Amino acid sequence: MLVTSLLDCPEFKAGDSTTLRELLHADKHPVDLRYSLAHARLTAGAASTPHRLRTSEVYYILSGAGQMHIDGESRSVAPNDMVYIPPGARQFIQATGAEELEFLCIVDPAWRAEDELVG
């Protein structure tokens, strides 16, 4: 059985300027999975840096309010919203509320630095 506590996962600043903690990744855990799972945070008013992934990604909003931008399309997001981001799409998210924006990120296949183009 594998159980991971968010607080036991090292926090780091990702290339897109979000604060991340990787909860589950086959490179770091003894699991046979295609996808990776991370917890992301953005301070109120901040935005992630526009970027593209060669892989698909899903955001699940936990708390806060935001504006999701994918390939020129924008939409407000709030807790319990899911966002699908297709491979190769230019994306970024902005925390638009008065509180921090928290969300989960699922990347399939699992996130790798060489699959991400920031800027």
N, CA, C and O atoms as a GROMACS GRO file, in nm:
protein
  476
    1MET      N    1   0.085  -0.118   0.000
    1MET     CA    2   0.000   0.000   0.000
    1MET      C    3   0.090   0.123   0.000
    1MET      O    4   0.188   0.129   0.074
    2LEU      N    5   0.056   0.220  -0.082
    2LEU     CA    6   0.128   0.347  -0.086
    2LEU      C    7   0.034   0.459  -0.044
    2LEU      O    8  -0.070   0.480  -0.105
    3VAL      N    9   0.072   0.529   0.060
    3VAL     CA   10  -0.002   0.646   0.107
    3VAL      C   11   0.098   0.760   0.116
    3VAL      O   12   0.204   0.745   0.178
    4THR      N   13   0.066   0.872   0.056
    4THR     CA   14   0.156   0.988   0.057
    4THR      C   15   0.085   1.106   0.119
    4THR      O   16  -0.027   1.138   0.081
    5SER      N   17   0.149   1.172   0.214
    5SER     CA   18   0.096   1.295   0.272
    5SER      C   19   0.150   1.415   0.194
    5SER      O   20   0.269   1.421   0.164
    6LEU      N   21   0.065   1.507   0.163
    6LEU     CA   22   0.106   1.628   0.093
    6LEU      C   23   0.220   1.696   0.166
    6LEU      O   24   0.315   1.745   0.104
    7LEU      N   25   0.213   1.700   0.298
    7LEU     CA   26   0.314   1.771   0.377
    7LEU      C   27   0.450   1.702   0.377
    7LEU      O   28   0.550   1.764   0.413
    8ASP      N   29   0.454   1.575   0.338
    8ASP     CA   30   0.581   1.502   0.328
    8ASP      C   31   0.647   1.520   0.191
    8ASP      O   32   0.761   1.477   0.171
    9CYS      N   33   0.578   1.582   0.097
    9CYS     CA   34   0.631   1.601  -0.038
    9CYS      C   35   0.704   1.735  -0.045
    9CYS      O   36   0.647   1.837  -0.006
   10PRO      N   37   0.827   1.738  -0.093
   10PRO     CA   38   0.901   1.864  -0.102
   10PRO      C   39   0.829   1.964  -0.192
   10PRO      O   40   0.776   1.928  -0.297
   11GLU      N   41   0.829   2.088  -0.150
   11GLU     CA   42   0.768   2.196  -0.226
   11GLU      C   43   0.875   2.262  -0.313
   11GLU      O   44   0.987   2.282  -0.268
   12PHE      N   45   0.840   2.295  -0.437
   12PHE     CA   46   0.935   2.362  -0.526
   12PHE      C   47   0.860   2.452  -0.623
   12PHE      O   48   0.740   2.434  -0.645
   13LYS      N   49   0.930   2.546  -0.680
   13LYS     CA   50   0.874   2.637  -0.779
   13LYS      C   51   0.892   2.572  -0.916
   13LYS      O   52   1.004   2.544  -0.957
   14ALA      N   53   0.780   2.549  -0.985
   14ALA     CA   54   0.784   2.485  -1.117
   14ALA      C   55   0.822   2.586  -1.224
   14ALA      O   56   0.821   2.707  -1.200
   15GLY      N   57   0.856   2.538  -1.341
   15GLY     CA   58   0.893   2.623  -1.452
   15GLY      C   59   0.786   2.721  -1.493
   15GLY      O   60   0.815   2.825  -1.551
   16ASP      N   61   0.660   2.687  -1.463
   16ASP     CA   62   0.549   2.778  -1.498
   16ASP      C   63   0.514   2.873  -1.384
   16ASP      O   64   0.412   2.942  -1.391
   17SER      N   65   0.597   2.879  -1.281
   17SER     CA   66   0.583   2.969  -1.165
   17SER      C   67   0.480   2.926  -1.061
   17SER      O   68   0.454   3.001  -0.968
   18THR      N   69   0.422   2.808  -1.074
   18THR     CA   70   0.335   2.758  -0.968
   18THR      C   71   0.421   2.694  -0.860
   18THR      O   72   0.533   2.651  -0.887
   19THR      N   73   0.369   2.687  -0.739
   19THR     CA   74   0.435   2.614  -0.630
   19THR      C   75   0.378   2.473  -0.632
   19THR      O   76   0.258   2.454  -0.618
   20LEU      N   77   0.465   2.374  -0.648
   20LEU     CA   78   0.421   2.236  -0.666
   20LEU      C   79   0.474   2.144  -0.558
   20LEU      O   80   0.578   2.168  -0.497
   21ARG      N   81   0.398   2.037  -0.538
   21ARG     CA   82   0.440   1.921  -0.459
   21ARG      C   83   0.396   1.799  -0.539
   21ARG      O   84   0.277   1.782  -0.565
   22GLU      N   85   0.491   1.714  -0.578
   22GLU     CA   86   0.456   1.594  -0.652
   22GLU      C   87   0.409   1.486  -0.554
   22GLU      O   88   0.485   1.439  -0.470
   23LEU      N   89   0.284   1.450  -0.568
   23LEU     CA   90   0.225   1.348  -0.481
   23LEU      C   91   0.253   1.206  -0.530
   23LEU      O   92   0.270   1.114  -0.451
   24LEU      N   93   0.257   1.191  -0.663
   24LEU     CA   94   0.272   1.057  -0.719
   24LEU      C   95   0.340   1.066  -0.855
   24LEU      O   96   0.291   1.133  -0.946
   25HIS      N   97   0.452   0.997  -0.867
   25HIS     CA   98   0.526   0.995  -0.993
   25HIS      C   99   0.606   0.865  -0.996
   25HIS      O  100   0.674   0.831  -0.899
   26ALA      N  101   0.598   0.793  -1.106
   26ALA     CA  102   0.666   0.663  -1.116
   26ALA      C  103   0.818   0.676  -1.099
   26ALA      O  104   0.882   0.579  -1.059
   27ASP      N  105   0.875   0.792  -1.128
   27ASP     CA  106   1.018   0.812  -1.109
   27ASP      C  107   1.056   0.825  -0.961
   27ASP      O  108   1.173   0.810  -0.925
   28LYS      N  109   0.958   0.853  -0.875
   28LYS     CA  110   0.986   0.876  -0.732
   28LYS      C  111   0.917   0.777  -0.639
   28LYS      O  112   0.949   0.770  -0.521
   29HIS      N  113   0.824   0.701  -0.692
   29HIS     CA  114   0.748   0.607  -0.609
   29HIS      C  115   0.747   0.469  -0.676
   29HIS      O  116   0.757   0.459  -0.799
   30PRO      N  117   0.734   0.364  -0.597
   30PRO     CA  118   0.734   0.228  -0.654
   30PRO      C  119   0.597   0.192  -0.710
   30PRO      O  120   0.527   0.106  -0.656
   31VAL      N  121   0.559   0.258  -0.820
   31VAL     CA  122   0.428   0.234  -0.881
   31VAL      C  123   0.445   0.215  -1.032
   31VAL      O  124   0.540   0.266  -1.092
   32ASP      N  125   0.354   0.141  -1.090
   32ASP     CA  126   0.354   0.118  -1.235
   32ASP      C  127   0.237   0.198  -1.294
   32ASP      O  128   0.130   0.143  -1.320
   33LEU      N  129   0.261   0.328  -1.315
   33LEU     CA  130   0.156   0.418  -1.365
   33LEU      C  131   0.208   0.495  -1.485
   33LEU      O  132   0.328   0.519  -1.498
   34ARG      N  133   0.117   0.534  -1.572
   34ARG     CA  134   0.151   0.621  -1.685
   34ARG      C  135   0.147   0.768  -1.644
   34ARG      O  136   0.222   0.849  -1.700
   35TYR      N  137   0.062   0.804  -1.549
   35TYR     CA  138   0.039   0.945  -1.516
   35TYR      C  139   0.114   0.988  -1.391
   35TYR      O  140   0.165   0.906  -1.315
   36SER      N  141   0.118   1.120  -1.372
   36SER     CA  142   0.173   1.176  -1.247
   36SER      C  143   0.066   1.265  -1.186
   36SER      O  144  -0.023   1.315  -1.256
   37LEU      N  145   0.076   1.286  -1.055
   37LEU     CA  146  -0.020   1.367  -0.980
   37LEU      C  147   0.056   1.467  -0.895
   37LEU      O  148   0.144   1.430  -0.818
   38ALA      N  149   0.020   1.595  -0.908
   38ALA     CA  150   0.085   1.700  -0.829
   38ALA      C  151  -0.020   1.794  -0.771
   38ALA      O  152  -0.130   1.806  -0.823
   39HIS      N  153   0.018   1.859  -0.662
   39HIS     CA  154  -0.064   1.961  -0.597
   39HIS      C  155   0.001   2.095  -0.630
   39HIS      O  156   0.121   2.113  -0.610
   40ALA      N  157  -0.079   2.190  -0.681
   40ALA     CA  158  -0.026   2.321  -0.722
   40ALA      C  159  -0.094   2.434  -0.646
   40ALA      O  160  -0.210   2.424  -0.607
   41ARG      N  161  -0.017   2.542  -0.626
   41ARG     CA  162  -0.070   2.662  -0.560
   41ARG      C  163  -0.023   2.786  -0.635
   41ARG      O  164   0.089   2.792  -0.687
   42LEU      N  165  -0.111   2.887  -0.638
   42LEU     CA  166  -0.077   3.020  -0.688
   42LEU      C  167  -0.130   3.121  -0.589
   42LEU      O  168  -0.244   3.110  -0.544
   43THR      N  169  -0.049   3.221  -0.554
   43THR     CA  170  -0.096   3.324  -0.463
   43THR      C  171  -0.201   3.410  -0.532
   43THR      O  172  -0.203   3.419  -0.655
   44ALA      N  173  -0.286   3.472  -0.454
   44ALA     CA  174  -0.393   3.558  -0.509
   44ALA      C  175  -0.332   3.661  -0.603
   44ALA      O  176  -0.235   3.728  -0.569
   45GLY      N  177  -0.392   3.673  -0.721
   45GLY     CA  178  -0.347   3.770  -0.819
   45GLY      C  179  -0.236   3.722  -0.911
   45GLY      O  180  -0.210   3.784  -1.013
   46ALA      N  181  -0.170   3.612  -0.876
   46ALA     CA  182  -0.060   3.560  -0.957
   46ALA      C  183  -0.113   3.477  -1.073
   46ALA      O  184  -0.226   3.430  -1.072
   47ALA      N  185  -0.029   3.459  -1.173
   47ALA     CA  186  -0.062   3.375  -1.288
   47ALA      C  187   0.056   3.283  -1.318
   47ALA      O  188   0.172   3.320  -1.296
   48SER      N  189   0.025   3.165  -1.366
   48SER     CA  190   0.133   3.077  -1.411
   48SER      C  191   0.187   3.132  -1.542
   48SER      O  192   0.119   3.205  -1.613
   49THR      N  193   0.309   3.095  -1.574
   49THR     CA  194   0.371   3.137  -1.699
   49THR      C  195   0.311   3.056  -1.813
   49THR      O  196   0.298   2.934  -1.801
   50PRO      N  197   0.273   3.119  -1.924
   50PRO     CA  198   0.221   3.041  -2.037
   50PRO      C  199   0.321   2.932  -2.077
   50PRO      O  200   0.441   2.955  -2.084
   51HIS      N  201   0.266   2.814  -2.103
   51HIS     CA  202   0.349   2.700  -2.138
   51HIS      C  203   0.268   2.598  -2.216
   51HIS      O  204   0.146   2.607  -2.225
   52ARG      N  205   0.339   2.501  -2.272
   52ARG     CA  206   0.278   2.389  -2.345
   52ARG      C  207   0.340   2.259  -2.294
   52ARG      O  208   0.458   2.254  -2.258
   53LEU      N  209   0.259   2.156  -2.291
   53LEU     CA  210   0.308   2.021  -2.262
   53LEU      C  211   0.283   1.933  -2.385
   53LEU      O  212   0.181   1.950  -2.453
   54ARG      N  213   0.372   1.842  -2.412
   54ARG     CA  214   0.348   1.745  -2.521
   54ARG      C  215   0.242   1.644  -2.480
   54ARG      O  216   0.189   1.572  -2.564
   55THR      N  217   0.211   1.640  -2.352
   55THR     CA  218   0.119   1.542  -2.296
   55THR      C  219  -0.014   1.609  -2.260
   55THR      O  220  -0.024   1.732  -2.259
   56SER      N  221  -0.114   1.528  -2.230
   56SER     CA  222  -0.241   1.584  -2.182
   56SER      C  223  -0.229   1.615  -2.033
   56SER      O  224  -0.146   1.557  -1.962
   57GLU      N  225  -0.313   1.707  -1.988
   57GLU     CA  226  -0.312   1.746  -1.846
   57GLU      C  227  -0.455   1.773  -1.802
   57GLU      O  228  -0.539   1.818  -1.880
   58VAL      N  229  -0.481   1.744  -1.676
   58VAL     CA  230  -0.611   1.773  -1.614
   58VAL      C  231  -0.585   1.853  -1.488
   58VAL      O  232  -0.499   1.816  -1.407
   59TYR      N  233  -0.658   1.963  -1.470
   59TYR     CA  234  -0.657   2.039  -1.346
   59TYR      C  235  -0.787   2.011  -1.274
   59TYR      O  236  -0.893   2.007  -1.336
   60TYR      N  237  -0.779   1.991  -1.143
   60TYR     CA  238  -0.899   1.982  -1.059
   60TYR      C  239  -0.884   2.089  -0.953
   60TYR      O  240  -0.792   2.085  -0.872
   61ILE      N  241  -0.975   2.186  -0.954
   61ILE     CA  242  -0.967   2.301  -0.864
   61ILE      C  243  -1.016   2.262  -0.725
   61ILE      O  244  -1.127   2.213  -0.708
   62LEU      N  245  -0.930   2.285  -0.624
   62LEU     CA  246  -0.962   2.254  -0.485
   62LEU      C  247  -1.017   2.374  -0.410
   62LEU      O  248  -1.116   2.362  -0.338
   63SER      N  249  -0.952   2.491  -0.426
   63SER     CA  250  -0.996   2.611  -0.355
   63SER      C  251  -0.949   2.735  -0.431
   63SER      O  252  -0.855   2.731  -0.510
   64GLY      N  253  -1.018   2.845  -0.404
   64GLY     CA  254  -0.986   2.972  -0.470
   64GLY      C  255  -1.065   2.988  -0.598
   64GLY      O  256  -1.147   2.904  -0.634
   65ALA      N  257  -1.040   3.097  -0.666
   65ALA     CA  258  -1.105   3.127  -0.793
   65ALA      C  259  -0.997   3.156  -0.895
   65ALA      O  260  -0.890   3.208  -0.862
   66GLY      N  261  -1.025   3.122  -1.020
   66GLY     CA  262  -0.924   3.144  -1.122
   66GLY      C  263  -0.983   3.168  -1.259
   66GLY      O  264  -1.103   3.158  -1.281
   67GLN      N  265  -0.894   3.201  -1.350
   67GLN     CA  266  -0.927   3.217  -1.491
   67GLN      C  267  -0.831   3.127  -1.567
   67GLN      O  268  -0.709   3.147  -1.564
   68MET      N  269  -0.886   3.027  -1.636
   68MET     CA  270  -0.806   2.932  -1.712
   68MET      C  271  -0.800   2.978  -1.856
   68MET      O  272  -0.900   3.018  -1.914
   69HIS      N  273  -0.680   2.973  -1.913
   69HIS     CA  274  -0.658   3.015  -2.052
   69HIS      C  275  -0.595   2.899  -2.128
   69HIS      O  276  -0.489   2.850  -2.091
   70ILE      N  277  -0.662   2.856  -2.235
   70ILE     CA  278  -0.611   2.747  -2.319
   70ILE      C  279  -0.628   2.789  -2.465
   70ILE      O  280  -0.740   2.809  -2.512
   71ASP      N  281  -0.515   2.802  -2.536
   71ASP     CA  282  -0.516   2.836  -2.678
   71ASP      C  283  -0.609   2.952  -2.712
   71ASP      O  284  -0.688   2.944  -2.806
   72GLY      N  285  -0.601   3.059  -2.636
   72GLY     CA  286  -0.680   3.178  -2.665
   72GLY      C  287  -0.821   3.177  -2.610
   72GLY      O  288  -0.891   3.279  -2.619
   73GLU      N  289  -0.865   3.067  -2.555
   73GLU     CA  290  -0.998   3.059  -2.492
   73GLU      C  291  -0.981   3.075  -2.342
   73GLU      O  292  -0.886   3.021  -2.284
   74SER      N  293  -1.072   3.148  -2.277
   74SER     CA  294  -1.064   3.171  -2.132
   74SER      C  295  -1.194   3.134  -2.066
   74SER      O  296  -1.302   3.147  -2.124
   75ARG      N  297  -1.182   3.087  -1.942
   75ARG     CA  298  -1.302   3.052  -1.865
   75ARG      C  299  -1.272   3.062  -1.717
   75ARG      O  300  -1.163   3.026  -1.673
   76SER      N  301  -1.368   3.111  -1.640
   76SER     CA  302  -1.356   3.115  -1.495
   76SER      C  303  -1.366   2.974  -1.439
   76SER      O  304  -1.443   2.892  -1.488
   77VAL      N  305  -1.285   2.948  -1.334
   77VAL     CA  306  -1.289   2.817  -1.268
   77VAL      C  307  -1.298   2.839  -1.117
   77VAL      O  308  -1.253   2.940  -1.064
   78ALA      N  309  -1.359   2.741  -1.051
   78ALA     CA  310  -1.384   2.748  -0.907
   78ALA      C  311  -1.374   2.608  -0.850
   78ALA      O  312  -1.362   2.511  -0.925
   79PRO      N  313  -1.379   2.595  -0.716
   79PRO     CA  314  -1.369   2.462  -0.655
   79PRO      C  315  -1.466   2.362  -0.717
   79PRO      O  316  -1.581   2.394  -0.748
   80ASN      N  317  -1.417   2.241  -0.733
   80ASN     CA  318  -1.488   2.127  -0.790
   80ASN      C  319  -1.495   2.129  -0.942
   80ASN      O  320  -1.557   2.041  -1.001
   81ASP      N  321  -1.431   2.228  -1.008
   81ASP     CA  322  -1.424   2.230  -1.154
   81ASP      C  323  -1.305   2.146  -1.199
   81ASP      O  324  -1.200   2.142  -1.134
   82MET      N  325  -1.323   2.079  -1.314
   82MET     CA  326  -1.217   2.003  -1.378
   82MET      C  327  -1.191   2.070  -1.512
   82MET      O  328  -1.284   2.112  -1.581
   83VAL      N  329  -1.063   2.080  -1.549
   83VAL     CA  330  -1.023   2.138  -1.677
   83VAL      C  331  -0.936   2.037  -1.750
   83VAL      O  332  -0.836   1.990  -1.696
   84TYR      N  333  -0.973   2.004  -1.874
   84TYR     CA  334  -0.890   1.917  -1.957
   84TYR      C  335  -0.806   2.005  -2.049
   84TYR      O  336  -0.859   2.095  -2.115
   85ILE      N  337  -0.676   1.979  -2.053
   85ILE     CA  338  -0.584   2.055  -2.137
   85ILE      C  339  -0.522   1.957  -2.237
   85ILE      O  340  -0.447   1.868  -2.199
   86PRO      N  341  -0.555   1.972  -2.366
   86PRO     CA  342  -0.503   1.877  -2.465
   86PRO      C  343  -0.353   1.891  -2.488
   86PRO      O  344  -0.296   1.997  -2.461
   87PRO      N  345  -0.289   1.786  -2.536
   87PRO     CA  346  -0.146   1.792  -2.565
   87PRO      C  347  -0.116   1.907  -2.662
   87PRO      O  348  -0.188   1.929  -2.759
   88GLY      N  349  -0.007   1.980  -2.633
   88GLY     CA  350   0.037   2.087  -2.722
   88GLY      C  351  -0.034   2.219  -2.706
   88GLY      O  352   0.002   2.316  -2.772
   89ALA      N  353  -0.136   2.226  -2.621
   89ALA     CA  354  -0.212   2.351  -2.604
   89ALA      C  355  -0.133   2.452  -2.522
   89ALA      O  356  -0.069   2.416  -2.423
   90ARG      N  357  -0.137   2.578  -2.564
   90ARG     CA  358  -0.074   2.685  -2.486
   90ARG      C  359  -0.169   2.716  -2.370
   90ARG      O  360  -0.287   2.744  -2.391
   91GLN      N  361  -0.118   2.712  -2.248
   91GLN     CA  362  -0.204   2.724  -2.131
   91GLN      C  363  -0.140   2.807  -2.021
   91GLN      O  364  -0.018   2.814  -2.008
   92PHE      N  365  -0.226   2.870  -1.943
   92PHE     CA  366  -0.186   2.930  -1.815
   92PHE      C  367  -0.311   2.953  -1.734
   92PHE      O  368  -0.422   2.958  -1.788
   93ILE      N  369  -0.293   2.968  -1.602
   93ILE     CA  370  -0.405   2.991  -1.512
   93ILE      C  371  -0.370   3.108  -1.422
   93ILE      O  372  -0.255   3.126  -1.383
   94GLN      N  373  -0.471   3.188  -1.389
   94GLN     CA  374  -0.452   3.304  -1.304
   94GLN      C  375  -0.543   3.292  -1.182
   94GLN      O  376  -0.660   3.256  -1.194
   95ALA      N  377  -0.488   3.322  -1.065
   95ALA     CA  378  -0.566   3.324  -0.941
   95ALA      C  379  -0.636   3.460  -0.934
   95ALA      O  380  -0.571   3.562  -0.914
   96THR      N  381  -0.766   3.461  -0.950
   96THR     CA  382  -0.842   3.587  -0.960
   96THR      C  383  -0.913   3.626  -0.831
   96THR      O  384  -0.962   3.738  -0.820
   97GLY      N  385  -0.919   3.537  -0.735
   97GLY     CA  386  -0.990   3.566  -0.610
   97GLY      C  387  -0.899   3.631  -0.508
   97GLY      O  388  -0.783   3.661  -0.535
   98ALA      N  389  -0.954   3.652  -0.390
   98ALA     CA  390  -0.880   3.715  -0.280
   98ALA      C  391  -0.794   3.613  -0.205
   98ALA      O  392  -0.714   3.651  -0.120
   99GLU      N  393  -0.811   3.485  -0.236
   99GLU     CA  394  -0.734   3.381  -0.168
   99GLU      C  395  -0.649   3.302  -0.268
   99GLU      O  396  -0.667   3.312  -0.389
  100GLU      N  397  -0.558   3.226  -0.214
  100GLU     CA  398  -0.472   3.141  -0.294
  100GLU      C  399  -0.555   3.043  -0.377
  100GLU      O  400  -0.660   2.996  -0.332
  101LEU      N  401  -0.508   3.012  -0.496
  101LEU     CA  402  -0.571   2.912  -0.583
  101LEU      C  403  -0.496   2.780  -0.565
  101LEU      O  404  -0.374   2.776  -0.580
  102GLU      N  405  -0.569   2.674  -0.532
  102GLU     CA  406  -0.510   2.541  -0.514
  102GLU      C  407  -0.576   2.445  -0.611
  102GLU      O  408  -0.698   2.446  -0.627
  103PHE      N  409  -0.494   2.360  -0.676
  103PHE     CA  410  -0.551   2.263  -0.769
  103PHE      C  411  -0.459   2.142  -0.782
  103PHE      O  412  -0.340   2.149  -0.754
  104LEU      N  413  -0.518   2.032  -0.825
  104LEU     CA  414  -0.442   1.911  -0.854
  104LEU      C  415  -0.413   1.908  -1.004
  104LEU      O  416  -0.493   1.955  -1.085
  105CYS      N  417  -0.297   1.852  -1.040
  105CYS     CA  418  -0.258   1.839  -1.180
  105CYS      C  419  -0.230   1.692  -1.208
  105CYS      O  420  -0.148   1.629  -1.140
  106ILE      N  421  -0.298   1.638  -1.307
  106ILE     CA  422  -0.271   1.502  -1.352
  106ILE      C  423  -0.214   1.513  -1.493
  106ILE      O  424  -0.277   1.571  -1.581
  107VAL      N  425  -0.096   1.458  -1.514
  107VAL     CA  426  -0.031   1.463  -1.644
  107VAL      C  427  -0.015   1.320  -1.695
  107VAL      O  428   0.033   1.232  -1.624
  108ASP      N  429  -0.058   1.297  -1.822
  108ASP     CA  430  -0.053   1.163  -1.880
  108ASP      C  431  -0.003   1.171  -2.024
  108ASP      O  432  -0.065   1.237  -2.108
  109PRO      N  433   0.110   1.103  -2.053
  109PRO     CA  434   0.196   1.030  -1.962
  109PRO      C  435   0.261   1.123  -1.860
  109PRO      O  436   0.255   1.246  -1.872
  110ALA      N  437   0.322   1.064  -1.760
  110ALA     CA  438   0.378   1.138  -1.646
  110ALA      C  439   0.466   1.255  -1.690
  110ALA      O  440   0.537   1.247  -1.791
  111TRP      N  441   0.460   1.363  -1.612
  111TRP     CA  442   0.535   1.485  -1.644
  111TRP      C  443   0.684   1.456  -1.653
  111TRP      O  444   0.741   1.385  -1.570
  112ARG      N  445   0.747   1.514  -1.756
  112ARG     CA  446   0.892   1.512  -1.773
  112ARG      C  447   0.933   1.651  -1.821
  112ARG      O  448   0.863   1.712  -1.902
  113ALA      N  449   1.043   1.701  -1.774
  113ALA     CA  450   1.089   1.836  -1.810
  113ALA      C  451   1.100   1.852  -1.960
  113ALA      O  452   1.066   1.957  -2.013
  114GLU      N  453   1.146   1.750  -2.030
  114GLU     CA  454   1.164   1.761  -2.175
  114GLU      C  455   1.033   1.769  -2.252
  114GLU      O  456   1.034   1.799  -2.372
  115ASP      N  457   0.920   1.743  -2.186
  115ASP     CA  458   0.788   1.752  -2.250
  115ASP      C  459   0.723   1.888  -2.232
  115ASP      O  460   0.611   1.910  -2.279
  116GLU      N  461   0.791   1.980  -2.162
  116GLU     CA  462   0.733   2.110  -2.131
  116GLU      C  463   0.811   2.223  -2.198
  116GLU      O  464   0.934   2.228  -2.191
  117LEU      N  465   0.738   2.312  -2.262
  117LEU     CA  466   0.797   2.432  -2.323
  117LEU      C  467   0.736   2.552  -2.252
  117LEU      O  468   0.617   2.578  -2.267
  118VAL      N  469   0.816   2.626  -2.176
  118VAL     CA  470   0.769   2.741  -2.099
  118VAL      C  471   0.799   2.869  -2.176
  118VAL      O  472   0.907   2.887  -2.231
  119GLY      N  473   0.699   2.959  -2.176
  119GLY     CA  474   0.716   3.088  -2.240
  119GLY      C  475   0.634   3.109  -2.362
  119GLY      O  476   0.641   3.215  -2.424
   0.00000   0.00000   0.00000
